[in-house]
Amino acid sequence: MASSQSSTETDWVSRFADDVIAESERRAPGKPVVVASGLSPSGPIHLGNLREVMTPHLVADEIRRRGYTVRHLISWDDYDRYRKVPNGVEGVDDSWQEHIGKPLTSVPAPAGSAYPNWAEHFKAAMTRALDELGVEYDGISQTQQYLAGTYREQILHAMRHRADIDAVLDRYRTKKDGAAGGKKPQQKKVDEAELEAAEGSGAASEDDGSSNAAGYFPYKPYCGNCEKDLTVVTSYDDDSTELNYTCSACGFAETVRLSEFNRGKLVWKVDWPMRWAYEGVIFEPSGVDHSSPGSSFVVGGQIVREVFDGVQPIGPMYAFVGISGMAKMSSSKGGVPTPADALKIMEAPLLRWLYARRKPNQSFKIAFDQEIQRLYDEWDSLARKVADGTVLPADAAAYARAIGTAAGELPSTPRPLPYRTLASVADITAGAEDQTLRILSELDPENPLTSLDEARPRLDRAESWISTQVPAEARTVVRQEPDKELLGSLDDKGRESLRLLLDGLETHWSLDGLTTLVYGVPKVLEGLEPDARPTPELKVAQRSFFALLYRLLVSRDTGPRLPTLLLAVGADRVRTLLGG
């Protein structure tokens, strides 16, 4: 693996690791380094939210590689209010509207779920994905923390200092670009996908509490009758900790003692900085949605210092993660894909690499369309450069972080055949294992594949991509019978091109051999050597020849790469369909 220290100048992970170690030794010498992420299981947790985890994970892993003890906390914000019913979630209908305002752990899971509540249902899919990605973390349920009274002293402290908190918030409420009356600050226009991707971040709500005739309160009880947070605190006594509230949803009223009462939580803009101080967080990134004046990260930096006598974590703002070609599988769900969706069509190291190779402030796209083939080509090219020592230091560092962690390497494919080849084979064979093995074993006759396990899990990912992301009308269907009309309409040159191809099948039956053959036939027809450099005119002739082969084999002008298609169809059937 590449030395982490040697790539410090070019590798963003190493640079952050340097900063975090120095900051940790300044703030808490001798103690474990604490980095943090926050995720709200309010619905499917998207690939945009994965950056909230991968950024500190990569930094934490680099620090572990240097021999330090690190805690990566993932706060599951499962005690947040249920804000809305997400679109297109299977097993959910409009009846879930009645639960809006309850804690996520008090909302029923989608129908048919094996999990006890809404939050656990959506946490489970993310947990499995994080395990597959090799992310080591300490998960913290905020429901458990609040209901156990873990933050009791912090809550009482915040209530004693509610006037100070209100004063901090008031600095932003009066700004033109801030939020009057506690509304969200104005933000630049973003597209719907970006807004969708913001769901599921730790800051699921920018709520800063409410003021009424009784004053400002940074704490909200959940109603003792209907469980919703549509409550209004009407009085509070610091000495006795007696709190009165009424529920605007059901009319219930109650008097409780905060020194004993656990069914409520600090509002988000106070809750987040409280946890920074409580956990001693050194590093935590935040999304671009938290960077505007009056947002939770900006305000939190002042509240943690002025109220909780703590220090705001260092960490970058991370940019949006887009999706290239969500296809029907995801768009029909009404949201952007999740890490689990991505891991069905790509191996974990590739997904890790996408987050490792870009600085957090650089946006990038994750491919669900044909672009995934080019992405895999790039990944395989990088692996070859690492193997032969021609790789640049920053690229070597990103590759090392992608294929494994401080705990060891992630599972990999023993024979990483080109993804585009595997996808073409999966497309043509529709997953028939005997046919797949026949074709893959003929790719390289001198070193034949003897078992499909050698090509897994990459083969499984390519098959999944074909079956879930490629529309039925774009799938390849090989003709059953020759196109006699087309064959009969060919001129002498067309018939001769097919004869040259058929004559060369036996001696060129491998991926490389067929590549040479299909590109060479138009050259020979022009009186050139098979290895002659192509001219613009020759390229036109090649495209015309390729289109003819596609029409005769699959009744379309395009299709999978011809050498792969020929191997998949098989020599005998190729001869039949080409009139040989």
N, C-alpha and C positions, 0 to 999 in steps of 0.2 A: 504494500500500500504506500501511497505517496506520503512523504513526511508532511505533517500538518504545518510545522513551523516554517519549512522552506517555502511554502506557498502563501505566506502571510500577506505579501504585497498584492497578490492578485486574487485571493480567495476570500469572499465576504464572510464565510463562516468562521475562518481563523481570526479575522479582524474582530468580529464580535466576541469571539471566545476570549481574546486578549483583554478586551474592554470589560467583559463580565467578570473574569478572574480578578482583575485589578480592583474593580468596584466591590466585589465580594470581600476581598482581603481588607479593603478600607473600612467597609461597614461592619462585617461580621467575621473577623479573622479566626481561622480554625474551624469554622462551621461549614456544613454542606452548602454548596452553591444552589440557590433556589431560583428556578425559572418557572414561568407559569403560562397557561392557556386557559381560556374560558369558552365553553360550548353550551348552547342552550338547546336541549332536545325538544324544541317546540314543533318539530316536523322533521322531514328528511334533512340530515346535516350534509351540506353540499361540498363540492370540491373547492369552492371559494373559501369556505370555513376551514378546510384542511390546512390552509396556509397558516391559520392561527395556531395550529399544532406543529406543523413541519418546521416552521422558522425556529421556535425555541428547541424543538427536538434536535435539529441538526447542530445547533450551538451547544446544547447540553451534551450531545454525543461526542463532539470534538473535545469538550472539557473533560469528559470521562476518559477519552483516549490519552489525555495528558496526565492521568492518574489522580484526578480530583473526584471527590464524592459529590454527586449532583442529585437534586430532587427536581423532577419535572412534574409540577402539579397541573392536573387538568381539573378545573372546577366545572362540574356538571351543574349548570344553572337550572336545576330541575325544580327549584322553589319559586321560579319566576311565574308570573301570571300567564295563563293561556290567553293569547291575544286574538287569535283568529283561527278559523278552520282552513287548513291549507287545501289548495285545489288538487283534485285528482288522486288523493291518497286512497288506495284500495281499502275497503271496509269502513269507510267514513262517509257519512252523509250530513245533511243540514241539521240533524238532531244534535250534533256536537256543539251547535251554537249555544245551547243552554249551559255549557260548561265554561264559557268565556268569563274570565276573571278569577277562576280557581287556580291553585298551584298546579303545575304540570303533572305532579305525582298524584293529584286527586282527580285527574281526567281519565275516563276509561280508555283503554288501548283500542286501536281499530278492531273491528269485528274479526274474529278468527285468530287474533294474535295469541301467542303463547305467554305474553308478558302481562304483569298485573296492572300496569297503567300506561298512560301515554308516554311519559318520559322514559320509562324502562324499555318500551318498544323501540323508540328511535335511538336510544343509547346503545342498544344491543348491536345494531347494524354497524355503527361507528366503532364500537369496541372490537368487533371481529376484524374490521378493516385495519385498525391501528395495530392489532396483533400481527396481521399478515405483513404489514409494512415495517415491522420490527421496532415500533415506537415503545420505549420503556417509560412508564409514567406512574404517578400516584393519583388515582382518581378520587375526587372528593365530591360527595353528594351534598349540595347546599340544603336540600330538604333535611337530611340527617343532621347537618351542622346546626341548623336553626331549631329543629324540633328537640334536639338534645340540650339546647341552652348553651351551646359552645360559645356563642358570641354575646352572652348576656351582659358582661361588663362593657363590651364595646357599644351595645345598644343603649345602655343606661348613660354611658359617656356621651354618645351622640345626642341623646335627648337633653342632657344637661347643657350641651353646647349648641343647641338648635339655633340660637340667635346668631352664633358665629357662622354656622353653616349657611344660614339664610343670607347673611351678609356677603359671603363668598359668591353664592348663586346670584345675588342681586347685582353684582358687578357686571354680569353677563345679560341679565334680563333687560337691562336698560340700553344695551348696545344695539345699534341699527342692525348689525349682522348677527345679533344674538337672538335670544328667544324671549319675547315679551310674554309674561304670564305663564312661563314654564313650557311654552311650545318649543318644538324643535327649531334650532337655528336654520336659517336659509342655507341651502346647499346648492352646488352646481347641479345642473340637470344631468341625470344619469339614465342609462337605458334600463328597460324593465328587467333584463337579465341581471344587471348589476344590483338592482334593488332586491331581486329574488335571492341573489347570492349573499346579501347582507343578513338574511334570515339565518338564525342558528348561531350567530356570533355570541360571545359572552354578553355584549351589551344589547340584548334583545330589546331593551326599552331605554329611552333616554330620560325616564321619569326622574324628576328631582324633588318630588314631594309636593304637598299642597299647603296653601295658606287659607285660613278662614278667620272668622271673628275671634276664635280662640288663639290664633297665632299660627306659626309655621311648625310643622312636625315632619321629621325625616324618617318616620316609621309608619308602616301601614299594617294593621291587623287584618288577617283573613277572618271573615264573618263566622261566628260560632254557630250560625244556623244554616246559611246557604254556602259557606266556604269561599265566597267570592271576596275580592279585595276592593269592592265598591263601597268602602267604608270611609267615614269621616271622623277623625279624632276631635272630640268636642272639649276635652280638658285633660290636663296632665299635671300631676303634682310631683316635683322632684324628690321631695323628702320621703313620701310614702310610696312613690312610683305608681300611684293609682292613675289609671288611664280610663277614660270613658270614650266610647265610640258608638256611632249608629251606622247602620248599613242602608245605603240608598237603594239597594236592589230589593231587599225583602222587608225593611223596616225594623229589623232586629237591633236592639241596643244592649250594651253590656258594660259592666265595670270590671276591670281586671287589674292585677298588680304586675307591672313589667318585670319586677324582681322574681316573679314565679311563672309568668306567661310566656309561652314559646310559639304561639300560632300567628306569626307575623314576621315581617322582615324589614330591614332598612331599604329605603328607596335606592334605585340603582346607582345614582350619582354619589351616594354616600356609602353604599354597600361595597362597591369596587375598591375605593381607597382604603376603607376599613380593612379589607382582606389583604391589601398590599402590606399594611403595617402588621397585621396579625401574623401573616405567614413569612414576613421578611423577604418579599419577592425582590430579586435583583434585576431580572430581565423578563420583560413581557412585551411582545409586539402588539400593535393595535391596528385595526383597519382604517382605511382612508376616511371612512364615515365618522371616525372619532376625532378627526383633526381640526374640524371647524371650531371657531370661537364658541364657547358655551357648551361644547360637547363633553361627554363624560370623562374622557382622558385628560383634556385640558383642565377642567374644573377639578377633577380628582387629584391632580398634582398639587393644587393649593389646599384642598381639604385634608389630604393625608398629612401635609406638613403642619397646617395651622390648627387642626382639630385632633388628629391621632398621633401627632409627634413622630411621624414616620417619614420615609423618603420614597418618592415616586420611582418605579423601576425605570431603568434605561431600556431602550428597545425601539426598533424602527416602525414607521407606518408601513404597512404592507399593501401592495397594489392589488387590483382586481384580477381574478383568474377567470378567463373566458372559456367558452366551449366552442369547438369547431365541429359543426354538424351533429346536433343532438339526435337527429333521426326520430323516428316515430316512437321508439320505446320510451324516450324521456319526455318529449314534448307533449305526449298524450297524458302524462302524469301532471302536467301543469307546473313543472319545476325544472331546475337544472339538475344534472346527474350528481350522484353521490360517489364517495370513494369506492363503495361496494360495486357500483355500476362500472367504474373505471377498471377495477381489478378483475372484472369478468372478461375484459377485452385486452388487458395488458398486464405484464408481469410486474410484481411489486418493485423491483429495482428500477424499471423504466419510469414508473410513476414517481418514485423518490427522486430520480434524476431531474425530472421536470421542475421540481421545487428547489433542488440543490444548485442547479446551474444558473439560475436567475437571482439577482439581488432582490431582496424583499420589495423594494420600491419599483421594480420592473414588472409590468403586467405580462402575462403570457396566456396562451390558449392550450387546452387539452383536447386532443383530437379524438372525435368519435366517428369521423368520416374517413375518406380515402387518405387523408393526411397522415393517419396513423401508420401507413405503410412507409411513407417517407421518414417519419419520426424513427421508426425501427431501423431503417437503413442508416440513419445518422448515428443511432446508438451502436449498431454493429460496427460501423466505421470507427467510432471512438474506441471500442473494445480492441480492434486491431491495432490502433495507434498506441494504446496502452501496452499491448503485448510486444510491439516491436520497438518501443522506446521513443517514438516520434511525437508523443503527446505533449501539449503545453501544460505547464504546472497547474493552472487553475482548472483546466479540463480534467487533469488527472485527479485532482482533489475532489471534484464533483463526482467523478466516476467511482472513486473509492467510497464516498459517502452514500452513493446509490446502491452499491452491491452488498453493503454490509454495515454493521454498527460496531461499537466497541465490544459488544458481546460476541461478534463473529459474523460470518457471511450469511446472507439470506439464501434460500433455495434458488437454484438456477437450472436452466435447461442444458443437459449434457451436450447435445448437438444443436446449437442455436441456428437452425436453418432460416433463411430469409423469411420474414413475416409475410411479405407479399406472395411468396411462393406457397407457403402454408395456407394462406387465405384463398388463393386460387384453387388449390387442391381441395380444400374444404368446400368451396363453392361448387366444384364440378362433381365431387363424390357424394355431397350431402351427408358427410360424416361416416360413410361406409368404411369400416376399419380395414377390411381386406384390400379394397381398392386403394385406400390411402397409403397403406404400407407398400403395395406394389409400386405406386408412383414414386414415393419418397425413396424407396430402395434403388430406383433407377436414376436418381438425380446424379449420383456419383458412383458409377459401376465399380470403380477401383476401391472405393471405401463405402460399401453399401450400408444403409441403415438396416439393422436387423430386428428392431423392435420400436414400436411407436413411443414407448416410454423414453427413448433417447431424445425424442423431439418434444417431450412434455416438460413443463406446463405450457410452453409457447404455442404448441399445436392446439391445445384446448382453448387458449385465448383467441387464436385466429378463427377457430370454428365458431366460437361464441360471437365474435365480431360479425362474421358472415350471417349468422342466424338472427341476430338481434338488431344490427345496424344497417344492413344492406336491404333495401326494399325488394320485395318479391319480383317486381318488374325489371330490376337490375341484375338479378341472379342469372348465372350462365346455364343454359339448357342445351346440351349437345344434341344435334339432329339424330333421329332414328334411321332415316333413309337419305340417300344422296339427293341433292337438288339437281335432278336431271335436266330441268329447263335451263338452269344457269350453266351447268356443264356443257350443254349442247350449244349455248350461245357464245362460247369462248372462241376467240380468234387463235391463230397459230401460236402467237406469242404467249397467250394465256395457257394454252394446252402444254406448251413446252416448259413453262415455269412450274406447272404441277408435276410434269415428268421428272424434271431435275430434282424436285423436292422428294418425290417418292423413291427415286433411285438412291438418294443419299440417306434414307431413313436408317437402314441397317447399320451403316458404318458411323452414323452420328447419333446413336440412341443414348444420349445423356443430356443433361441440362446445357452444359457448355457446347457439346457437339451440335445440338439442335439450334442453339443460338447462332453458331457459325453458319449452319446450313440455311436458316431462313433469311439471314441478312446477306448470305452469299449468292443465293439464286438470282436475284436481280442483277448482281454484278456480272455473273457469268453470261447472262442473257445479253448484256451490253458488251461482251467480249473482254471483260476485265478479269483479273485474278480474284479469287474469293476473299483475299485479305486486302484488296485495294481500298484506298481511303475514299470515303463517300464524297461525292460532289452534290451540289444542290439538286441537279437533275436526277442523280441516282437516288437521293432521298425521296423524291416524288415517286419514282418507280417502286421503291421499297414500300412506301405507304400504300400504293395501289395494290401491290402484291399481298400485303398483310390484310387489306380490306377484303380481297377476294377469298383468302383462307378463312377469315372470320365468317363471311357469308356462307361458305360451304360447310363449315363446322358447326356454327352456332346461330346462323341466320341473322346476324347483326354485323354492323361495320366495325365494331370494337369488341373487346373482351379481355380476359386475363392475358398475361404475357404469352405470346405464341409458343415458345419452347415448353413452358409449363403446361399449356393447354394440350399440346401434342402428346406429351408424356402421359397426361391424365386420360386422354381419349384412348391411347394405346395404338400400337403400330397397325394392327389388323383393321381396326375400325377407321383409322385415318385413311388407309388405302381404299376402303370401301367408299367413304364419304367424298374422297377426292377423285374417284373414278378410276382408281388404279387396279 
